[in-house]
């Protein structure tokens, strides 16, 4: 990434499982948004200009620390085992012209070392309006690298907001809302057999955290609104029923997390999956991710502040990215690059104890003096 939001320049390798840590406002959400942006370009109903506009325009995207080089640049390598040539590479740079129209400055596609696309080309020079769109998003020209476009379109992001799920008018005007506004409509849109199988698996997992839960299902009311129905063990013969309005925040968040890891195939982006969950549940989230990857190989990128989540001994130093903000933009480093962290781990400390103090705000103890 170059000049992307908080970041002036970042180049990091990503493992199958990635944990982003850093202080508040360091740019964890913005880091994830780089992948969402590429996915939005090729999404149905999306596109380059739509992706820019949805983020408030180029001025909201370009790093405030950008000086000499005004272009925003993203470069991804896909399918790259350590030490091997990437299967795909995609580079996109863009900036504004004198009329404040965002245009493609560079677009390149490379497949196994062979360059398939290099823009601007002669046609772009003859017709500059072509540079308001990427070739990646256009099915009439992306046939050679449609596999790459489909991979980027498979990127999914989820950060369930329970209040949106409970809102009876939640799905009005929403489509694939990453915050859960149409989450239940998405569930209802899955073929019945697939949905039932997933809900059975989710119920079995949820019963660890919610022991009284016996069954999950979906129903539509008289208005056609989808409701999540849970049946709980109870003194009544047929048990007690609740819908999503009565589910706890933790239950809805965990349900959303479990559905997300089962439902997709491409990279999954998650923000603070530990929210509203008991620490004992949070400690097992990394293992849950590892199990998903063993069965499907799906890449999962997670931002977190959780000491409990990072206490999992299976997390490697090459799986953790540390974001450090400064006046010149946020830097990103692998945890294994810090000698102090390696020494502390060698001395018997857990990863969370060795790493999280580095991400704490300076002088945070002064908050205790507020209003005193």
C-alpha positions in Angstrom: 0.0 0.0 0.0 1.2 3.5 -0.8 -0.6 6.6 0.4 -3.6 4.6 1.5 -5.4 6.2 4.5 -3.0 5.9 7.5 -0.2 4.3 5.5 2.5 6.1 3.5 4.1 2.8 2.4 3.5 -0.7 3.7 4.7 -4.0 2.3 4.0 -7.2 4.3 3.5 -10.9 3.7 0.2 -12.3 4.9 -0.2 -15.9 6.2 -3.4 -17.9 6.0 -4.2 -16.6 9.5 -3.4 -13.0 10.3 -3.9 -11.0 13.5 -3.7 -7.2 13.4 -2.8 -5.5 16.7 -2.2 -1.8 17.5 -3.5 1.1 19.5 -6.8 2.8 18.7 -6.8 4.8 15.5 -3.6 3.1 14.3 -5.4 2.0 11.1 -6.5 -1.6 11.6 -9.9 -1.0 10.0 -8.2 1.0 7.2 -5.8 -1.9 6.6 -8.7 -4.3 6.1 -10.4 -1.7 3.9 -7.7 -2.0 1.3 -9.0 -5.5 0.6 -12.6 -4.5 0.8 -11.9 -1.8 -1.8 -10.5 -4.2 -4.3 -13.5 -6.5 -3.7 -15.9 -3.6 -4.2 -14.3 -2.8 -7.6 -15.4 -6.1 -9.0 -18.5 -6.6 -6.9 -21.9 -6.9 -8.7 -23.3 -3.4 -8.7 -20.0 -1.9 -7.7 -17.0 -0.6 -9.7 -14.1 1.7 -9.3 -15.9 5.0 -9.1 -18.6 3.5 -6.8 -15.8 2.2 -4.5 -14.2 5.7 -4.4 -17.5 7.5 -3.8 -18.6 5.1 -1.0 -15.4 6.1 0.9 -16.1 9.9 0.6 -13.9 10.5 -2.4 -10.2 10.3 -3.0 -9.4 13.0 -0.4 -10.7 10.7 2.3 -8.6 7.8 1.0 -5.3 9.4 0.3 -2.9 9.5 3.3 -2.6 12.9 5.0 1.1 12.2 5.1 1.3 12.0 1.3 3.5 14.8 -0.1 5.6 14.3 -3.2 3.6 11.4 -4.6 -0.1 12.1 -4.7 -1.1 8.7 -6.2 -2.7 6.0 -4.1 -1.3 2.6 -4.9 -2.4 -1.0 -4.0 -0.4 -4.0 -5.1 -1.4 -7.5 -4.2 0.2 -10.9 -4.8 -2.2 -13.8 -4.8 -1.4 -17.5 -4.2 2.2 -17.0 -3.2 3.6 -19.8 -1.1 6.9 -18.8 0.7 9.7 -18.4 -1.8 7.6 -19.0 -4.9 6.4 -16.8 -7.7 2.9 -15.4 -7.2 0.1 -16.9 -9.3 -1.4 -13.5 -9.8 -0.3 -9.9 -9.2 -2.5 -6.9 -9.4 -1.4 -3.3 -9.2 -3.7 -0.3 -9.2 -2.7 3.3 -8.7 -5.1 6.3 -9.0 -5.2 10.0 -8.6 -7.4 13.1 -9.5 -7.1 15.2 -12.6 -7.5 18.9 -12.7 -11.3 18.5 -12.7 -11.1 16.4 -9.5 -12.2 13.3 -11.4 -10.5 10.1 -10.1 -8.7 8.3 -12.8 -6.5 5.2 -13.1 -2.9 6.1 -13.2 -1.6 2.5 -13.4 -3.3 -0.8 -13.8 -1.2 -4.0 -14.2 -2.0 -7.7 -14.2 0.7 -10.4 -14.1 0.0 -14.1 -14.3 2.9 -16.4 -13.3 5.4 -13.8 -14.3 3.7 -12.9 -17.6 2.2 -9.4 -17.9 -1.3 -9.5 -19.3 -2.3 -5.9 -18.8 -0.4 -2.6 -18.5 -2.3 0.6 -18.5 -2.5 3.4 -19.6 -2.2 2.0 -23.1 -2.6 3.6 -26.5 -6.4 3.4 -26.4 -6.4 5.1 -23.0 -4.3 7.9 -24.4 -6.7 8.3 -27.3 -9.7 8.3 -25.0 -8.8 9.4 -21.4 -12.4 8.8 -20.2 -11.5 5.1 -20.3 -9.3 5.7 -17.2 -12.3 6.3 -15.1 -12.8 2.5 -15.0 -10.5 -0.4 -14.3 -10.3 -3.2 -16.8 -10.6 -5.6 -13.9 -14.3 -4.7 -13.4 -15.3 -5.0 -17.1 -16.4 -8.5 -18.2 -15.9 -7.6 -21.8 -12.2 -7.2 -21.4 -11.1 -9.2 -18.3 -11.5 -12.6 -19.7 -7.8 -13.4 -19.4 -7.7 -12.5 -15.7 -11.3 -13.1 -14.7 -10.1 -15.7 -12.2 -8.3 -12.9 -10.4 -11.5 -10.7 -10.5 -13.5 -13.6 -9.1 -11.0 -14.2 -6.3 -11.1 -10.5 -5.3 -14.9 -10.5 -5.4 -14.9 -13.4 -2.9 -13.4 -11.2 -0.2 -15.9 -10.8 2.6 -16.0 -8.5 5.6 -18.3 -9.0 8.7 -18.6 -6.9 11.8 -22.1 -7.7 13.2 -23.8 -4.9 15.0 -26.5 -6.6 17.1 -28.8 -3.6 17.2 -29.0 -3.7 13.4 -29.9 -7.4 13.4 -32.7 -6.7 15.9 -34.1 -3.8 14.0 -37.4 -4.9 12.3 -36.7 -2.6 9.4 -33.1 -3.6 9.2 -33.1 -4.9 5.6 -34.8 -1.9 4.0 -32.4 -0.6 1.4 -29.6 -2.8 2.5 -27.8 -5.5 0.5 -24.8 -7.6 1.7 -24.4 -5.1 4.6 -21.2 -6.0 6.4 -22.7 -4.8 9.7 -25.6 -7.2 9.7 -28.5 -5.0 8.6 -29.6 -7.7 6.1 -27.9 -10.6 7.9 -31.1 -12.6 8.3 -32.1 -11.9 4.8 -28.8 -13.3 3.7 -29.4 -16.5 5.7 -32.8 -16.8 4.2 -31.4 -16.5 0.7 -29.3 -19.6 1.1 -30.9 -22.9 -0.3 -32.9 -24.6 2.5 -30.8 -27.7 2.8 -27.5 -25.8 3.0 -28.9 -23.4 5.5 -30.3 -26.1 7.7 -27.0 -28.0 7.7 -25.1 -24.8 8.6 -27.5 -23.9 11.3 -27.2 -27.3 12.8 -23.4 -27.0 13.0 -23.7 -23.5 14.4 -26.3 -24.7 17.0 -23.8 -27.4 18.2 -21.1 -24.8 18.6 -23.3 -22.2 20.2 -24.5 -24.7 22.8 -21.0 -24.5 24.3 -21.6 -20.8 25.1 -25.4 -21.0 25.4 -26.1 -24.5 27.0 -29.9 -24.1 27.0 -30.1 -23.5 23.2 -31.6 -26.6 21.4 -32.5 -25.4 17.9 -32.1 -22.5 15.5 -34.4 -21.7 12.5 -35.8 -18.9 10.4 -39.4 -17.8 10.0 -41.1 -15.0 8.1 -43.8 -13.0 9.8 -47.0 -11.6 8.2 -45.1 -8.7 6.7 -42.5 -11.0 5.2 -39.8 -10.0 7.6 -37.3 -12.8 8.4 -36.8 -13.7 12.0 -34.2 -15.9 13.7 -36.0 -18.3 16.0 -34.2 -20.1 18.9 -35.8 -22.8 20.9 -34.4 -23.2 24.5 -34.8 -26.0 27.0 -37.4 -24.9 29.6 -39.8 -26.3 32.2 -42.5 -26.1 29.5 -43.1 -29.3 27.6 -42.1 -27.8 24.2 -39.4 -25.4 25.5 -39.3 -21.7 25.2 -39.0 -19.7 21.9 -37.1 -16.4 21.4 -36.4 -14.4 18.3 -33.4 -12.2 17.5 -34.9 -9.3 19.5 -34.3 -11.3 22.7 -30.9 -12.8 21.8 -27.9 -11.4 23.6 -25.3 -9.3 21.9 -22.8 -12.1 22.4 -25.0 -14.8 20.9 -25.7 -12.7 17.8 -22.0 -11.8 17.3 -20.9 -15.4 17.8 -23.6 -16.7 15.4 -22.5 -14.2 12.8 -18.9 -15.2 13.2 -19.7 -18.9 12.9 -21.9 -18.3 9.8 -19.2 -16.2 8.2 -16.5 -18.9 8.5 -18.9 -21.5 7.1 -20.5 -19.5 4.3 -17.7 -18.1 2.2 -14.7 -19.4 0.3 -12.5 -16.3 -0.2 -10.5 -14.3 2.3 -12.6 -13.3 5.4 -12.0 -10.0 7.2 -13.1 -9.7 10.8 -12.9 -6.8 13.2 -12.6 -7.5 16.9 -14.5 -10.8 16.9 -14.0 -10.9 20.7 -16.6 -8.2 21.3 -19.4 -9.2 23.8 -18.0 -12.7 24.1 -16.8 -14.4 27.4 -13.0 -14.6 27.6 -13.2 -18.4 27.8 -14.9 -18.4 24.4 -12.5 -15.9 22.9 -9.5 -18.0 23.8 -10.7 -20.7 21.4 -11.3 -18.4 18.4 -7.8 -18.9 16.9 -8.2 -22.6 17.0 -11.6 -22.4 15.4 -10.0 -20.4 12.5 -7.2 -23.0 12.2 -9.8 -25.8 12.0 -11.7 -24.0 9.3 -8.5 -23.5 7.3 -7.5 -27.2 7.6 -10.8 -28.2 6.0 -11.1 -25.4 3.4 -7.8 -23.4 3.3 -9.6 -20.1 3.7 -7.5 -17.1 4.6 -8.7 -15.1 7.7 -7.5 -11.6 8.6 -8.6 -10.4 12.1 -8.1 -7.1 14.0 -8.1 -7.5 17.7 -7.3 -5.8 21.1 -7.9 -9.0 23.0 -5.4 -10.4 25.4 -7.4 -13.6 25.6 -7.5 -14.2 21.9 -3.7 -13.7 21.6 -3.1 -16.1 24.4 -3.5 -19.0 22.0 -0.1 -20.7 21.9 -0.6 -21.8 18.3 -0.3 -18.3 17.0 3.0 -17.7 15.3 5.0 -14.5 15.3 4.7 -14.5 11.5 0.9 -14.4 11.8 0.8 -11.2 13.8 1.1 -7.7 12.3 1.9 -4.8 14.6 0.6 -1.3 13.6 2.5 1.6 15.0 1.2 5.1 14.4 3.5 8.2 14.0 3.3 11.7 12.7 4.5 10.4 9.3 1.9 7.7 9.0 1.4 4.2 10.5 4.0 1.5 10.0 3.3 -2.2 9.9 5.8 -4.9 11.1 5.7 -8.6 11.7 5.8 -9.4 15.4 8.9 -11.6 14.7 10.8 -8.5 13.7 10.9 -7.3 17.3 13.9 -8.7 19.2 12.4 -7.7 22.5 9.2 -9.7 21.8 11.3 -12.8 20.8 13.3 -12.5 24.0 10.2 -12.2 26.2 8.7 -15.3 24.6 11.9 -17.1 25.1 11.7 -16.2 28.8 8.3 -17.8 29.1 5.9 -15.0 28.6 2.8 -15.5 26.5 2.4 -13.7 23.1 -0.2 -11.4 24.5 2.0 -10.4 27.5 5.0 -9.9 25.3 3.2 -7.9 22.5 0.2 -5.9 23.8 2.2 -3.6 26.0 3.8 -2.3 22.8 0.4 -1.3 21.5 -0.9 0.5 24.6 -1.2 4.3 24.3 1.5 6.3 26.0 0.4 7.8 29.4 -2.9 5.9 29.3 -2.9 6.0 33.1 -3.8 9.7 32.9 -7.4 8.7 31.9 -7.9 7.9 35.5 -7.5 11.6 36.3 -10.4 12.6 34.1 -12.8 15.0 36.0 -10.7 14.8 39.1 
